[in-house]
Amino acid sequence: MSHSFKTFGQTLFVIACVVAGPALAADRPAGLDQLGKPALKSAGALAFGPEGVLFVGDPRGAALFAIGVEPAGPASSSETVRFEGVNVQLASLVGVKPDELLINDVAVQPDSTVIYLSASRGRGPDAEPVLARISAAGKLTLLALDKVPFARLDLNNAPGPEQVDRRGNSLRQESITDLQYVDGRVFVAGLSNEEFASKLRAIPFPFTGADGGAGIEIYHGAHGRFETRAPVRTFVPFNVRGEPHLLAAYTCTPLVTFPVAQLKAGSKLRGKTVAELGNHNRPLDIIAYEKDGRTFLLLANSARGVMKIATDDLDEQPSISQPVKGTAGLKYDTIEALQGVEHLDKLGSAHAVLLVRNDAQGLNLETISLP
């Protein structure tokens, strides 16, 4: 989703259900210099950019795509979304069982209730990318990408397809872990093949060429050490003392700030760890929002529920640089009513759309008022 900084070869699996071509081809958004079928190898993190542009991270292909999408149409007066069994219905559209489909991200088109989904059809190295759209009327369709305007940027220092971590997991799949578009730039988190493997990239759009990104280092209090190879799992743009930063969450679960002005290609940058939110946990998605004159974070996690994190003291928070048992730094409340949340995105200024796993192992899209 498009943001401003907050205060404080496999082929794409497509069924031509959505006609996205003629109008876009005639009047394509700036920066989309190709017309045809984007050769995605995977579909991961999503973010909206300028009007009519959807950014899609392709970690397996180590590439970033900008794809022209149809306008959302007039904004709906409704601020609610409810779509039950979205994984079941999407699996049916692509011809697999629900347990053979993995939804990777959810993004709300700005000023609308239109929702885009990225997914994987199948599991493992042969999984195929899926992009889908839920209209304001609640209709789920697959994106037809056989003839659309698009642009592609290849990452020049991604891990090789054969590289794995000590557990045998693909490092290439971590080449893009999250992305956000802010004020003419796409910020991309992920791993590289370099010594400072963890990277944050600030990529101008329209694309002018890839750079190596900034190598980032953090102090991980739960592990009691500095780390340069742990990837950012999810992040959000945020202002600290009026200066643009990225606020990033890592596995086990440090929360770290990085000043945008220092994200220069080839540089090495140590972030400021402002919270330790508990180990044995993987952060899944994060948003920032304002309510009653204050700014909060909402962080969905694999094992620690959904956290509401107050940012009032963020600019005064000392950097964590010693081992931590339990939690430290910024305070949070666990929203007990929110269980099974796997992804979230803002819907307007006062609501959020959640992808929620229910007891029957189905996934529902639901709307909440921001807490």
C-alpha positions in Angstrom: 0.0 0.0 0.0 1.2 3.5 -0.7 2.4 5.3 2.5 3.7 8.5 3.8 6.0 8.5 6.7 3.9 8.4 9.9 4.4 10.7 12.8 5.9 9.2 15.8 11.1 -20.7 -16.1 7.6 -21.0 -14.4 4.7 -19.1 -15.8 2.2 -17.2 -13.8 -1.0 -19.2 -13.1 -3.7 -17.1 -14.6 -7.3 -17.5 -15.7 -8.6 -14.6 -17.7 -11.4 -13.6 -15.4 -10.5 -9.9 -15.1 -10.0 -7.8 -18.2 -7.2 -5.4 -17.2 -5.7 -4.7 -20.6 -7.1 -2.3 -23.2 -7.6 0.8 -21.1 -4.4 0.4 -19.3 -2.5 -0.2 -22.5 -3.8 3.0 -24.0 -3.1 5.1 -20.9 -0.5 3.3 -18.9 0.8 4.8 -15.6 4.2 6.5 -15.8 7.1 4.1 -15.3 5.5 1.0 -16.8 7.7 0.7 -19.9 6.7 -2.8 -21.0 3.4 -4.3 -22.3 2.9 -8.0 -22.1 3.0 -10.8 -19.5 5.2 -10.2 -16.4 7.3 -13.3 -15.9 6.8 -13.7 -12.2 8.3 -16.9 -10.6 6.6 -16.1 -7.3 4.2 -13.6 -5.8 5.0 -12.4 -2.3 4.9 -8.9 -0.7 2.5 -6.4 -2.2 2.3 -2.6 -2.0 0.4 0.1 -3.9 2.3 2.9 -5.5 1.1 5.7 -7.7 -2.5 5.4 -8.9 -2.9 2.3 -11.0 0.4 0.7 -10.0 0.8 -2.4 -7.8 4.2 -3.5 -6.7 4.8 -7.3 -6.4 7.9 -8.8 -4.8 9.1 -11.9 -6.6 11.6 -13.5 -4.2 12.2 -16.7 -6.2 12.9 -14.6 -9.3 14.8 -12.0 -7.1 12.9 -9.3 -8.9 10.5 -6.4 -8.2 7.6 -5.9 -10.5 5.4 -2.8 -11.0 2.1 -3.9 -12.6 -0.7 -1.7 -14.0 -4.1 -2.5 -12.4 -7.5 -1.2 -13.1 -8.9 1.7 -11.2 -10.8 0.9 -8.0 -13.7 3.0 -9.1 -15.7 5.4 -6.9 -14.9 4.9 -3.2 -17.5 2.8 -1.3 -19.2 4.4 1.6 -18.9 1.1 3.4 -15.9 0.6 5.8 -16.6 -3.1 6.3 -15.3 -6.2 4.5 -16.3 -9.7 5.2 -15.2 -12.6 2.9 -15.4 -16.1 4.5 -13.3 -19.0 3.3 -11.2 -16.8 0.9 -8.5 -19.5 0.7 -11.1 -22.2 -0.1 -12.6 -20.1 -2.9 -9.2 -19.0 -4.3 -8.0 -22.6 -4.2 -11.0 -23.6 -6.2 -10.3 -21.0 -8.8 -6.8 -22.3 -9.4 -7.8 -25.9 -9.2 -6.1 -27.1 -6.0 -7.1 -28.2 -2.5 -7.1 -25.4 0.2 -4.1 -27.0 1.9 -2.1 -26.6 -1.4 -2.6 -22.9 -1.5 -0.7 -20.3 0.6 -1.8 -16.7 0.8 1.4 -14.6 1.1 0.1 -11.0 1.4 -3.0 -8.8 1.4 -3.1 -5.1 0.2 -6.0 -2.7 0.1 -6.2 -0.4 -3.0 -6.0 3.2 -1.7 -9.3 5.0 -1.2 -11.3 1.9 -1.8 -12.4 -1.5 -0.3 -10.8 -3.4 -3.2 -8.4 -6.0 -1.9 -5.5 -7.7 -3.7 -4.0 -11.0 -2.7 -0.8 -12.8 -3.5 -0.5 -16.5 -3.1 1.4 -19.7 -4.0 -0.4 -22.5 -5.9 1.3 -25.6 -4.5 4.1 -26.0 -2.1 7.9 -26.1 -2.4 10.0 -25.3 -5.4 7.3 -26.0 -8.0 4.7 -23.6 -6.5 3.2 -21.2 -9.0 2.4 -17.5 -8.3 -1.2 -16.3 -8.0 -2.5 -12.8 -7.9 -6.2 -12.2 -7.2 -8.6 -9.3 -6.6 -11.7 -8.9 -4.5 -13.9 -6.1 -5.9 -15.9 -3.6 -3.8 -18.9 -5.8 -4.5 -17.1 -8.8 -2.9 -16.3 -10.8 -6.1 -13.1 -12.8 -6.1 -11.3 -13.1 -9.4 -7.9 -14.0 -10.7 -5.8 -11.2 -12.2 -5.4 -11.6 -16.0 -1.8 -10.6 -16.7 -1.4 -11.8 -20.3 -1.3 -8.2 -21.7 -0.7 -5.5 -19.1 1.7 -2.6 -18.7 4.5 -3.4 -16.3 8.1 -2.7 -15.3 10.7 -5.1 -13.8 13.8 -4.5 -11.7 16.1 -7.4 -11.0 18.1 -7.5 -7.8 21.8 -7.7 -8.6 23.1 -9.4 -5.4 20.4 -11.8 -4.3 21.2 -15.2 -2.9 21.7 -17.9 -5.5 18.9 -20.4 -6.1 21.0 -23.1 -4.5 21.9 -21.2 -1.3 20.3 -22.5 1.9 20.5 -21.7 5.6 21.7 -24.1 8.3 18.2 -25.6 8.4 18.2 -26.2 4.7 15.7 -23.4 3.9 16.1 -21.5 0.7 17.9 -18.1 1.1 16.7 -17.1 -2.3 13.1 -17.1 -0.9 14.3 -14.4 1.5 15.5 -12.1 -1.2 12.4 -10.0 -0.7 10.6 -10.3 2.6 8.6 -7.0 2.6 8.2 -3.8 0.7 6.5 -0.4 1.0 6.1 2.5 -1.4 6.7 6.0 0.0 7.0 9.4 -1.9 8.5 8.1 -5.1 10.6 5.2 -3.7 10.0 1.5 -3.1 11.7 0.3 0.1 12.5 -3.3 -0.1 13.8 -5.6 2.7 15.5 -9.0 2.2 18.7 -10.9 2.0 21.7 -10.6 -0.3 24.6 -12.9 -1.1 27.0 -10.5 0.7 28.7 -10.6 4.1 26.2 -8.1 5.5 23.4 -10.3 4.1 20.5 -8.4 5.5 19.6 -5.5 3.2 17.3 -2.5 3.0 17.0 -0.9 -0.4 15.5 2.5 -1.4 14.6 2.1 -5.1 13.3 5.1 -7.1 10.2 4.6 -9.2 10.1 4.8 -12.2 12.9 2.3 -12.0 16.3 3.5 -13.1 18.4 0.5 -12.1 19.2 -1.8 -9.1 21.7 -1.0 -6.4 23.1 -3.3 -3.8 21.2 -1.7 -0.9 22.4 -0.9 2.5 23.8 -3.7 4.7 22.1 -3.5 8.0 23.1 -4.7 11.5 21.0 -5.0 14.6 21.5 -5.9 18.3 19.2 -8.8 19.1 18.6 -8.7 22.8 17.0 -12.2 23.0 20.0 -13.7 21.3 22.5 -11.4 23.1 24.5 -10.5 20.0 24.8 -8.3 16.9 23.4 -9.8 13.8 24.0 -9.0 10.1 22.3 -12.0 8.4 18.8 -11.9 10.0 16.2 -10.6 7.5 13.6 -7.9 8.3 10.3 -9.8 8.4 7.9 -6.8 8.2 8.4 -3.0 8.4 6.5 0.3 8.3 7.5 3.9 7.4 7.6 6.1 10.5 8.8 9.5 11.5 11.1 9.9 14.5 11.7 13.5 15.6 10.4 14.6 12.2 12.9 12.5 10.3 11.8 9.6 8.0 12.7 6.1 9.4 11.7 2.5 8.7 10.5 0.7 11.8 11.3 -3.0 11.3 10.4 -6.3 13.1 12.6 -9.4 13.2 12.1 -13.0 14.2 12.2 -13.4 18.0 11.1 -10.3 18.1 13.3 -7.1 18.1 11.8 -3.9 16.8 14.4 -1.7 15.2 14.5 1.8 13.6 16.6 2.8 10.6 17.0 6.4 9.4 16.0 6.6 5.7 18.7 9.2 5.0 21.4 6.6 5.7 20.0 3.9 3.4 22.6 4.4 0.8 23.7 1.7 -1.7 26.9 0.0 -0.4 26.7 1.5 3.1 26.6 -0.4 6.4 24.1 0.8 8.9 23.4 -0.3 12.5 19.8 0.1 13.5 18.5 1.2 16.9 16.7 -1.6 18.8 13.8 0.0 20.6 11.9 -3.0 21.8 12.3 -6.7 22.5 8.8 -8.2 22.2 9.5 -11.9 23.0 11.3 -14.8 21.5 10.0 -18.0 19.8 7.9 -15.8 17.6 7.8 -14.5 14.0 6.3 -11.1 13.2 3.8 -11.4 10.3 2.6 -7.9 9.4 2.6 -4.4 10.8 0.7 -1.1 10.3 0.9 2.3 11.9 -2.1 4.4 12.6 -3.3 7.5 14.5 -6.1 7.6 17.1 -7.1 10.2 19.6 -4.0 12.3 18.8 -1.6 9.4 19.4 0.2 7.0 17.0 0.3 3.3 17.5 1.6 0.2 15.8 -0.5 -3.0 15.2 1.8 -6.0 14.9 0.5 -9.5 14.0 2.6 -12.4 15.1 2.9 -16.2 14.7 2.9 -17.1 18.4 2.2 -13.9 20.4 -1.1 -12.7 19.0 -1.7 -9.1 17.8 0.2 -6.4 19.7 -0.9 -2.8 20.0 2.3 -0.8 20.6 2.3 2.8 21.8 5.0 5.0 20.2 4.7 8.0 22.5 8.2 7.4 23.9 9.8 6.1 20.7 12.1 9.1 20.2 13.3 8.9 23.8 13.7 5.2 23.9 17.3 4.2 24.7 18.9 1.6 22.3 18.8 -1.9 23.7 22.4 -3.2 23.6 22.5 -5.8 26.4 21.0 -9.3 26.5 17.3 -9.4 27.4 15.2 -12.1 29.0 11.5 -11.6 28.2 10.6 -8.2 26.9 12.1 -4.7 27.1 11.8 -1.2 25.5 8.5 0.0 24.0 5.4 -1.3 25.8 2.5 -3.1 24.2 -0.9 -4.6 24.9 -2.0 -7.9 23.4 -5.4 -7.6 21.7 -7.0 -10.8 23.1 -10.0 -10.5 20.8 -7.8 -10.9 17.7 -6.8 -14.5 17.2 -5.3 -16.2 14.2 -4.4 -13.0 12.3 -1.9 -13.7 9.5 -2.0 -10.4 7.5 -3.4 -7.0 7.9 -3.6 -3.7 6.0 -5.2 -0.3 6.7 -8.7 0.4 5.3 -9.0 4.2 5.4 -7.8 6.0 8.5 -9.9 4.2 11.1 -10.2 0.6 10.1 -8.1 -2.4 9.1 -8.6 -5.5 7.0 -7.4 -8.7 8.6 -6.7 -12.1 7.1 -7.8 -14.4 9.9 -7.5 -18.2 10.3 -10.6 -19.8 11.8 -11.0 -23.0 13.7 -11.8 -25.0 10.6 -8.5 -23.9 9.0 -10.2 -21.7 6.6 -9.1 -18.0 6.1 -11.6 -15.1 6.4 -11.1 -11.5 5.5 -12.6 -9.3 8.2 -12.7 -5.6 9.1 -12.1 -4.1 12.5 -12.1 -0.6 13.9 -8.5 0.3 14.8 -8.1 -0.3 18.5 
